[in-house]
């Protein structure tokens, strides 16, 4: 057995004994899959965090927290600094970072990788290995920086935990202003989370009238973590027909797949209503199994959902809601297939599972 496999198995066993709060799990899932998170903020979030879940950082670089399922979900391909600089997505992300924070031009790329061909991740740090550090997770299809983590940017004499609420907000405002756009057009909500070990804040930036934050920020220790959620988009199914919480986690609704499954074309293909599909999934079936019972193939389900998601992405680009991508429709469909597969093969918890 290779040392990598030994480490993987050991960390997986350790991770399985740890409880990862749903709020934190969803934050990580979003950074790897923007499409799965459009309804995230509607889920009641547990106001607590746990420290020390860093096992996944070895297998999934830069992840501060991760649920055990995430370890098996992603396959990373390492990239050298030279590869990042010639990679279209990586190069664009670096240029944006350098324009926002010129000092980072002197930083070293200490780690980089791509995930399933849909995301490029880059970690930069001041030379010497102990100073400022910044991590970028960029969508390989749209080119959008979906997640940024800024670490150790505050002086030792006045770290983030020692700042006032207003000072913390100013720091997060500045990071968003520099890498994205002005926060002046967003409504703001700040909440201190229940974490006795570390002062931890969750900050939501939402457009007026929207229930879904456009940016969600976590501040803990000496790190600021910003996720680009993008707010609400036009639903693929009329709101009156939409069902929420097709899947559950720990006996509570888990909304991560709702945007994928609330698809009018999917319901037509399966000849089923949203409520009936939720009923079937509640029995512990996967969407693939439901489709099979109706003589519909897995590939047919993938094709329908993928097309709806790509059409939505293209429309968002036309509307200016997200940056314009350069990928062809075929490339976009191929890129999103692994995400669709994850959703349709997922099985709900049942009462027999403890």
KEKOL-510091 format. One line per field, with one value per residue (C-alpha): chain; residue in three letters; residue number from 1; x, y, z. Coordinates in nm, 4 decimals, padded with zeros to 6 digits. Each point is the difference from the previous one (the first is absolute). Layout:
<nuvexs>
c A:...
r ala:...
k NUM:...
east X:...
north Y:...
up Z:...
</nuvexs>
This chain:
<nuvexs>
c A:A:A:A:A:A:A:A:A:A:A:A:A:A:A:A:A:A:A:A:A:A:A:A:A:A:A:A:A:A:A:A:A:A:A:A:A:A:A:A:A:A:A:A:A:A:A:A:A:A:A:A:A:A:A:A:A:A:A:A:A:A:A:A:A:A:A:A:A:A:A:A:A:A:A:A:A:A:A:A:A:A:A:A:A:A:A:A:A:A:A:A:A:A:A:A:A:A:A:A:A:A:A:A:A:A:A:A:A:A:A:A:A:A:A:A:A:A:A:A:A:A:A:A:A:A:A:A:A:A:A:A:A:A:A:A:A:A:A:A:A:A:A:A:A:A:A:A:A:A:A:A:A:A:A:A:A:A:A:A:A:A:A:A:A:A:A:A:A:A:A:A:A:A:A:A:A:A:A:A:A:A:A:A:A:A:A:A:A:A:A:A:A:A:A:A:A:A:A:A:A:A:A:A:A:A:A:A:A:A:A:A:A:A:A:A:A:A:A:A:A:A:A:A:A:A:A:A:A:A:A:A:A:A:A:A:A:A:A:A:A:A:A:A:A:A:A:A:A:A:A:A:A:A:A:A:A:A:A:A:A:A:A:A:A:A:A:A:A:A:A:A:A:A:A:A:A:A:A:A:A:A:A:A:A:A:A:A:A:A:A:A:A:A:A:A:A:A:A:A:A:A:A:A:A:A:A:A:A:A:A:A:A:A:A:A:A:A:A:A:A:A:A:A:A:A:A:A:A:A:A:A:A:A:A:A:A:A:A:A:A:A:A:A:A:A:A:A:A:A:A:A:A:A
r unk:unk:unk:unk:unk:unk:unk:unk:unk:unk:unk:unk:unk:unk:unk:unk:unk:unk:unk:unk:unk:unk:unk:unk:unk:unk:unk:unk:unk:unk:unk:unk:unk:unk:unk:unk:unk:unk:unk:unk:unk:unk:unk:unk:unk:unk:unk:unk:unk:unk:unk:unk:unk:unk:unk:unk:unk:unk:unk:unk:unk:unk:unk:unk:unk:unk:unk:unk:unk:unk:unk:unk:unk:unk:unk:unk:unk:unk:unk:unk:unk:unk:unk:unk:unk:unk:unk:unk:unk:unk:unk:unk:unk:unk:unk:unk:unk:unk:unk:unk:unk:unk:unk:unk:unk:unk:unk:unk:unk:unk:unk:unk:unk:unk:unk:unk:unk:unk:unk:unk:unk:unk:unk:unk:unk:unk:unk:unk:unk:unk:unk:unk:unk:unk:unk:unk:unk:unk:unk:unk:unk:unk:unk:unk:unk:unk:unk:unk:unk:unk:unk:unk:unk:unk:unk:unk:unk:unk:unk:unk:unk:unk:unk:unk:unk:unk:unk:unk:unk:unk:unk:unk:unk:unk:unk:unk:unk:unk:unk:unk:unk:unk:unk:unk:unk:unk:unk:unk:unk:unk:unk:unk:unk:unk:unk:unk:unk:unk:unk:unk:unk:unk:unk:unk:unk:unk:unk:unk:unk:unk:unk:unk:unk:unk:unk:unk:unk:unk:unk:unk:unk:unk:unk:unk:unk:unk:unk:unk:unk:unk:unk:unk:unk:unk:unk:unk:unk:unk:unk:unk:unk:unk:unk:unk:unk:unk:unk:unk:unk:unk:unk:unk:unk:unk:unk:unk:unk:unk:unk:unk:unk:unk:unk:unk:unk:unk:unk:unk:unk:unk:unk:unk:unk:unk:unk:unk:unk:unk:unk:unk:unk:unk:unk:unk:unk:unk:unk:unk:unk:unk:unk:unk:unk:unk:unk:unk:unk:unk:unk:unk:unk:unk:unk:unk:unk:unk:unk:unk:unk:unk:unk:unk:unk:unk:unk:unk:unk:unk:unk:unk:unk:unk:unk:unk:unk:unk:unk:unk:unk:unk:unk:unk:unk:unk:unk:unk:unk:unk:unk:unk:unk:unk:unk:unk:unk:unk:unk:unk:unk:unk:unk:unk:unk:unk
k 1:2:3:4:5:6:7:8:9:10:11:12:13:14:15:16:17:18:19:20:21:22:23:24:25:26:27:28:29:30:31:32:33:34:35:36:37:38:39:40:41:42:43:44:45:46:47:48:49:50:51:52:53:54:55:56:57:58:59:60:61:62:63:64:65:66:67:68:69:70:71:72:73:74:75:76:77:78:79:80:81:82:83:84:85:86:87:88:89:90:91:92:93:94:95:96:97:98:99:100:101:102:103:104:105:106:107:108:109:110:111:112:113:114:115:116:117:118:119:120:121:122:123:124:125:126:127:128:129:130:131:132:133:134:135:136:137:138:139:140:141:142:143:144:145:146:147:148:149:150:151:152:153:154:155:156:157:158:159:160:161:162:163:164:165:166:167:168:169:170:171:172:173:174:175:176:177:178:179:180:181:182:183:184:185:186:187:188:189:190:191:192:193:194:195:196:197:198:199:200:201:202:203:204:205:206:207:208:209:210:211:212:213:214:215:216:217:218:219:220:221:222:223:224:225:226:227:228:229:230:231:232:233:234:235:236:237:238:239:240:241:242:243:244:245:246:247:248:249:250:251:252:253:254:255:256:257:258:259:260:261:262:263:264:265:266:267:268:269:270:271:272:273:274:275:276:277:278:279:280:281:282:283:284:285:286:287:288:289:290:291:292:293:294:295:296:297:298:299:300:301:302:303:304:305:306:307:308:309:310:311:312:313:314:315:316:317:318:319:320:321:322:323:324:325:326:327:328:329:330:331:332:333:334:335:336:337:338:339:340:341:342:343:344:345:346:347:348:349:350:351:352:353:354
east 00.0000:00.1396:00.0563:-00.2571:-00.2639:00.0873:-00.0361:-00.3285:-00.1502:00.1141:-00.1330:-00.3242:-00.0523:00.0767:-00.2334:-00.2860:00.0151:-00.0351:-00.3242:00.0239:-00.2679:-00.2319:00.0708:00.3719:-00.0511:-00.2140:00.2605:00.2653:-00.2324:-00.0756:00.3614:00.0295:-00.3413:-00.1620:-00.3037:-00.0961:-00.0212:-00.2635:-00.2438:00.2524:-00.0886:-00.3598:00.1114:-00.0066:00.3641:00.1353:00.1766:00.3034:00.3326:00.2562:00.3720:00.2621:-00.1626:00.3089:00.0514:-00.1526:00.2511:00.2584:-00.2237:-00.1952:00.2500:-00.1206:-00.3222:-00.0395:-00.2813:-00.1510:-00.2517:00.1234:-00.2063:00.1902:00.3293:-00.1273:-00.1927:00.2892:00.3059:00.2759:00.2726:00.3091:00.1301:00.3419:00.0439:00.1033:-00.3150:-00.2176:00.1575:-00.0764:-00.3391:-00.2728:-00.2077:00.2978:00.1653:-00.3197:-00.0470:00.3569:-00.0357:-00.3141:00.1759:00.3075:-00.2154:-00.1939:00.3021:00.3243:00.2133:-00.1024:00.2104:00.2969:-00.1805:00.0951:-00.2487:00.0422:-00.2749:-00.2424:-00.2383:-00.3085:-00.3137:-00.1742:00.0756:-00.2491:00.2081:00.3502:00.1361:00.3079:00.1704:00.2488:00.2115:00.2603:00.3510:00.1292:-00.3094:-00.1283:-00.1601:-00.3115:-00.1817:-00.2864:-00.1945:-00.2107:-00.2539:-00.1010:-00.2789:00.1666:-00.3148:-00.0970:00.3370:-00.1642:00.1964:-00.2548:00.1900:00.2900:00.1730:00.2209:00.2236:00.2467:-00.0542:-00.0399:00.2903:00.0820:-00.0681:-00.3593:-00.1277:-00.3556:-00.1403:00.1066:-00.1878:-00.3423:-00.2996:00.0229:00.3703:-00.0653:-00.2709:00.2400:00.2524:-00.2544:-00.1378:00.3488:00.0700:-00.3296:00.0474:00.3446:-00.0690:-00.3664:-00.1971:-00.1200:-00.1926:-00.2036:-00.2824:-00.0390:-00.1961:00.2095:-00.0544:00.2603:-00.0373:00.2367:-00.0123:00.0074:00.3592:00.1548:00.3500:00.0258:-00.1771:-00.1859:-00.2221:-00.2226:-00.0684:-00.2583:-00.0105:-00.3332:-00.1627:-00.3098:-00.3018:00.2037:-00.0155:00.3258:00.3293:00.2174:00.3120:00.0349:00.2987:00.1401:00.2525:00.1835:00.3456:00.2098:-00.1778:-00.2731:-00.1803:-00.2268:-00.2307:-00.1653:-00.3506:-00.1519:-00.3440:-00.3195:-00.0432:-00.3083:-00.1289:-00.0202:-00.3403:-00.2760:00.0245:-00.3488:00.1121:00.3375:00.0728:00.2706:00.2080:-00.0069:00.2740:00.0606:00.3037:-00.0107:-00.3776:-00.0268:-00.0552:00.3180:-00.0538:00.3207:-00.1676:-00.3201:00.1160:00.0911:-00.3144:-00.2555:00.0068:-00.3255:00.1629:00.1156:-00.3522:-00.1332:00.2609:-00.0816:-00.3748:-00.0022:-00.0884:00.2524:-00.1875:-00.0079:00.3736:00.0680:-00.2171:00.2006:00.3331:-00.1194:-00.0190:00.3754:-00.0021:00.2301:-00.1254:00.1714:-00.2046:-00.3217:00.0823:00.0791:-00.3406:-00.1486:00.2239:00.2059:00.3782:00.2571:00.1443:-00.3388:-00.0314:00.3526:-00.0625:-00.3211:00.1348:00.3362:-00.1693:-00.2263:00.2966:00.2117:-00.2899:-00.0390:00.3747:-00.0040:-00.2980:00.1758:00.3019:-00.2207:-00.1654:00.3388:-00.0692:00.3217:00.3193:-00.0095:00.1622:00.1882:-00.0956:-00.2164:-00.3402:00.1460:00.2785:-00.2490:-00.2217:00.2972:00.1221:-00.3300:-00.0687:00.1982:-00.2059:-00.3266:00.1121:00.0750:-00.3555:-00.1910:00.1935:-00.0362:-00.2310:-00.2019:00.0294:-00.2587:-00.1290:00.2052:00.3252:00.1528
north 00.0000:00.3407:00.2698:00.2201:-00.2716:-00.0562:00.3726:00.0155:-00.2941:00.1279:00.3504:-00.1341:-00.2082:00.3030:00.2217:-00.2458:00.0387:00.3767:00.1914:00.2683:00.2688:00.0195:00.3722:-00.0626:-00.2994:00.2083:00.2784:-00.2434:-00.1648:00.3394:00.0802:-00.3144:00.0123:00.3379:-00.1532:-00.2008:00.2968:00.2378:-00.0893:-00.0379:00.3007:-00.1146:-00.2897:00.0672:-00.0070:-00.1441:00.2788:-00.1973:-00.1007:-00.2564:00.0450:-00.2472:-00.1578:00.0498:-00.3534:00.0861:00.2795:-00.2608:-00.1730:00.3094:00.2888:00.3286:-00.1434:00.1197:-00.2419:-00.2897:-00.2740:-00.3597:-00.0322:00.2876:-00.1885:-00.2692:00.2392:00.1891:-00.0929:00.2588:00.0287:00.1875:00.2914:00.1631:00.3767:00.0033:-00.1862:00.2445:00.2983:-00.1364:-00.1466:00.2317:-00.0077:00.0084:00.2856:00.2086:-00.0627:00.1066:00.3162:00.0922:-00.0642:00.1998:00.2952:-00.0110:-00.0535:00.0991:-00.1293:-00.3569:00.0182:-00.0842:-00.2927:-00.3579:-00.2497:-00.2697:-00.2304:-00.0292:-00.2593:-00.0589:-00.1900:-00.2214:00.2528:00.2494:00.1974:00.1395:00.0612:00.2070:00.0713:00.2850:00.1039:00.2598:-00.1291:-00.1656:-00.2089:00.1702:00.3226:00.1042:-00.2724:00.0040:-00.2813:00.0247:-00.2566:00.0926:-00.1488:-00.1472:00.0515:00.3584:00.1306:00.1377:-00.0118:-00.1911:-00.0123:00.1965:-00.0538:00.2760:-00.1071:00.1757:00.3453:00.1700:00.1103:-00.2334:00.2756:00.0350:-00.3231:-00.0457:-00.1432:00.3189:00.2306:00.1530:-00.1099:00.3162:-00.0515:-00.3582:00.1183:00.2587:-00.2741:-00.2185:00.3029:00.0822:-00.3546:-00.0164:00.3510:-00.0906:-00.3422:00.0389:00.3240:00.2735:-00.1210:00.3221:-00.1558:-00.2928:-00.0359:-00.1374:-00.2391:-00.1122:-00.2797:-00.1341:-00.3775:-00.2223:-00.1118:00.0082:-00.0670:00.2814:00.3250:-00.0820:00.2141:-00.0640:00.2993:00.0037:00.2580:-00.0081:00.2030:00.1856:-00.2299:-00.3176:-00.2837:-00.1464:00.1761:00.1068:-00.0362:-00.2037:00.0518:-00.1914:00.1647:-00.2278:00.0032:00.2176:-00.0928:00.1597:-00.2411:00.1473:-00.2124:00.1360:-00.1448:00.2314:00.0485:-00.1288:-00.0909:-00.0765:-00.3421:-00.2837:-00.0876:00.2524:00.0962:-00.1352:-00.3472:-00.0036:-00.2380:00.0627:-00.2515:-00.3016:-00.1479:00.0047:-00.0060:-00.0867:-00.0135:00.3573:00.1378:00.0392:00.2355:-00.0608:-00.1823:00.2009:00.2204:-00.3039:-00.1997:00.2783:-00.0384:-00.0026:-00.2010:-00.2615:-00.0383:-00.0339:-00.2633:-00.2037:00.0669:00.0952:00.3055:00.1765:-00.1214:-00.3593:00.0073:00.1228:-00.2815:-00.2601:00.1455:00.0005:-00.3805:-00.0147:-00.0238:00.1956:00.2003:-00.2590:-00.2778:00.1973:00.0559:-00.3686:-00.0977:00.2147:-00.1411:00.3186:-00.0365:00.1719:00.1780:00.1421:00.1482:00.1421:00.1547:00.1718:00.1495:00.0976:00.1821:00.1948:00.1030:00.1034:00.1952:00.1798:00.0713:00.1415:00.2207:00.1270:00.0918:00.1859:00.1874:00.0920:-00.1816:-00.2044:00.0549:-00.1035:-00.3397:-00.1181:-00.3668:-00.1567:-00.1452:-00.3486:00.0815:00.1449:-00.3081:-00.2289:00.2090:-00.0120:-00.3727:-00.1118:00.2379:-00.1250:-00.3585:00.0712:00.1281:-00.2705:-00.2880:00.1380:-00.1874:00.1505:-00.1001:-00.2507:-00.0747:-00.3200:00.1913:00.1327
up 00.0000:-00.0988:00.2604:-00.1784:00.0356:00.3661:00.0687:-00.1932:00.1886:00.3374:-00.0590:-00.1397:00.3159:00.2159:-00.1998:00.0368:00.3791:-00.0252:-00.0417:-00.2645:00.0425:-00.3038:-00.0326:-00.0408:-00.2277:-00.2321:-00.0032:-00.1237:-00.2495:-00.1450:-00.0599:-00.2094:-00.1621:-00.0479:-00.1615:00.3074:00.2321:-00.1375:00.2761:00.2808:00.2081:00.0413:00.2155:00.3756:00.1030:00.3236:00.1807:00.0964:-00.1453:00.1004:-00.0193:-00.1033:-00.3072:-00.2107:-00.1282:-00.3350:-00.0519:-00.0959:-00.2521:-00.1029:00.0147:00.1550:00.1424:00.3570:00.0730:-00.1932:00.0524:-00.0518:-00.3183:-00.1550:00.0266:-00.2342:-00.2199:-00.1559:-00.2001:-00.0104:-00.2586:00.1264:-00.2072:00.0020:00.0272:-00.3658:-00.1033:00.1925:-00.1734:-00.3480:00.0906:-00.1298:00.3185:00.2341:-00.1848:00.0054:00.3734:00.0738:-00.2075:00.1915:00.3313:-00.1005:-00.1068:00.3258:00.2259:-00.1818:00.2877:-00.0846:-00.3183:00.2215:00.1675:-00.0817:-00.1403:00.2636:-00.1223:-00.2912:-00.1387:-00.2116:00.0999:-00.2548:-00.2717:00.1447:00.2486:00.0377:00.3499:00.0787:00.3327:00.0252:00.2985:00.0824:-00.0510:00.3131:00.0573:00.3158:-00.1191:-00.1871:-00.1904:-00.2487:-00.1662:-00.3154:-00.1222:-00.3560:-00.2101:-00.3094:-00.2076:00.0865:00.1213:00.3143:00.3259:00.2055:00.3273:00.1454:00.3341:00.1379:00.2904:00.2282:-00.1503:00.3345:00.2232:00.2874:00.2518:-00.1231:-00.1613:-00.1288:00.3280:00.1784:-00.2380:00.0593:-00.2058:-00.2098:-00.0632:-00.1105:-00.2375:-00.1426:-00.0718:-00.1798:-00.1879:-00.1217:-00.1225:-00.1919:-00.1424:-00.1270:-00.1529:-00.0994:00.0092:00.2335:00.3030:00.0099:-00.2032:00.2411:00.3206:00.2831:00.2892:00.2510:00.2525:00.2637:00.0036:00.3057:00.0200:00.3474:-00.1307:-00.2530:-00.0744:-00.3221:-00.2203:-00.2985:-00.2242:-00.2804:-00.2794:-00.1858:-00.2725:00.1100:00.0087:-00.0480:00.2508:-00.1246:00.0785:-00.2897:00.2143:00.3168:00.2269:00.2952:00.2309:00.2400:00.1528:-00.2268:-00.3226:-00.2111:-00.2331:-00.2711:-00.2151:-00.3131:00.0038:-00.2575:00.1511:-00.1517:-00.3657:-00.2029:00.1087:-00.2536:00.1461:00.0876:00.3676:00.0670:-00.1105:00.1702:00.2847:00.2578:00.1884:-00.2336:00.2180:00.3739:00.2230:00.3682:-00.0305:-00.1274:-00.3527:-00.2030:-00.2919:-00.1942:-00.2926:-00.0291:-00.2844:-00.2082:00.0707:-00.0293:-00.3762:-00.1979:-00.2795:00.2500:00.1381:-00.3538:-00.0837:00.3115:-00.0280:00.3658:00.2083:00.2287:00.3084:-00.1293:-00.0704:00.3516:00.1332:-00.1913:00.1125:00.3621:-00.0228:-00.0528:-00.3787:-00.2275:-00.2988:-00.2206:00.1625:-00.0379:-00.3658:-00.0542:00.1384:-00.2745:-00.2737:-00.0197:-00.0219:00.2196:-00.3039:-00.0938:00.3485:-00.0168:-00.3416:00.1070:00.3238:-00.1521:-00.2878:00.2358:00.2150:-00.2988:-00.1530:00.3339:00.0090:-00.3524:00.0845:00.3130:-00.2121:-00.2479:00.2867:00.1431:00.3274:-00.0340:-00.2019:-00.3647:-00.0542:-00.3046:00.0131:-00.2687:00.0873:-00.0399:00.2480:00.2469:-00.0242:00.0564:00.2943:00.1849:-00.0506:00.3109:00.2138:-00.1460:00.0566:00.3635:00.0514:-00.1865:00.1584:00.3521:00.2370:00.2790:00.3608:00.1166:00.3472:00.0095:-00.0318:00.3157
</nuvexs>
